[in-house]
Amino acid sequence: MTKPKATIIGVTGMPGSGKSEFARFAEELGYQTVVMGDVVRAKVVEEGFEPTPEMSRKYMIKLREDLGETAVAHLTCLTIENLKQQGIHKIIIDGIRSQAEVTYFKNQLNNDFLIVAIHVDPRLRYDRLKLRGRKDAPQTEKDFQLRDEDELKLGLGETIAFSNYVIPNNNALESFREQSLSLLNELSKRV
């Protein structure tokens, strides 16, 4: 008996670009989402700390410093293997930041993997982040710029630049949904 081929799509983009929305649309088509930030938060709790945005970010950076740039990708792959053992083979990975992570996923997932980047005008991202009202939302434009700079230092810009597909998300949510579902349906035909 042959194992079913997995469809694993990494979604990347700057904060506020719509990665979670893309994952939500994919779930309409039967995908399961693994959020890399949730993997880190689970480790923070396991270590006995409060999983605040600040603590989770510090822990993620510490993991990378102690175990290498692919530490979070490694933990994410463990979660994915667990899902595959449960018979789940359509998976979205939300939160990929660096090319090292992309390479790690490609190697570990036997190339059953590609990247979709979500691109949004920075001003629109800033407005969306403020409206979201999360604890880690930037309070000022300067906070927003600093957060973007931190993300770019982790390699996010290069990951976006080398993505297999880019979906713009500068218009209404329904337009983004249609583009996302169209791409997801196209990709499912390739399996």
Secondary structure, DSSP 4 states (H G I P E B T S, - for coil): -PPPPPEEEEEE-STTSSHHHHHHHHHHTT-EEEEHHHHHHHHHHHTT----HHHHHHHHHHHHHHH-TTHHHHHHHHHHHHHHHTT--EEEEE----HHHHHHHHHHTTT-EEEEEEE--HHHHHHHHHHH--TTS-SSHHHHHHHHHHHHHTTHHHHHHT-SEEEE--S-HHHHHHHHHHHHHHHHTT-
